[in-house]
Amino acid sequence: MAEEQIITIKKILEGQAFQDSIEIGTPGKGGSVKIYGDFGDPAGFESRIREAVRLRKLTGDLLEGSP
């Protein structure tokens, strides 16, 4: 019985870390980015969104030839 409980817990912990997502942008207008996170951790999700937006801007700048 104890082994079954350990296996069940292990399967839950090995699942996807971030199951919630937000997609920002438009594929035809500068690209879109899908960010995965945890809606239960708004501060952590906001941090992930800000970093994704920063990297999206960086990518756009690089494609346009900006340093």
LINUR-V308259 format. One record per helix or strand of 3 or more residues. SS is the DSSP state (h for helix, s for strand). FROM is the first residue (numbers start at 1). TO is the last residue. If there is no record, write none. Layout:
# LINUR-V308259
SS;FROM;TO, SS;FROM;TO
This chain:
# LINUR-V308259
h;2;13, s;20;26, s;31;37, h;42;63
